[in-house]
Amino acid sequence: MGIFDSITRGLGSLRPLSDKELEDEREALRQRYVSSGDVTVTEADKLYDELHRYDEEIRRRANKAYARENPNPPEPRHREHGWYLPNDD
């Protein structure tokens, strides 16, 4: 981990983490959220928001990997009479 990675990680960025580290930290956070029955609502809200932040990073990485694997997506198929019109006339 380089100096810039440690700085961004210190500021709260999830990008320097590997996929395995990201999944492990998210699972630990999820378990804390699930077991937070006696904590205040604000603490549960913070954990919930943090879970969504991890989910957004995982989704961003998955979309980036998909775009790398499929650089030229197929053209959308148009029907003869328009997008959503039936072809039975």
Sequence and secondary structure as in RCSB ss.txt:
>XXXX:A:sequence
MGIFDSITRGLGSLRPLSDKELEDEREALRQRYVSSGDVTVTEADKLYDELHRYDEEIRRRANKAYARENPNPPE
PRHREHGWYLPNDD
>XXXX:A:secstr
  HHHHHHHHTT  TTS HHHHHHHHHHHHHHHHT SSS HHHHHHHHHHHHHHHHHHHHHHHHHHHHH SS   
   BTTBSS  S  
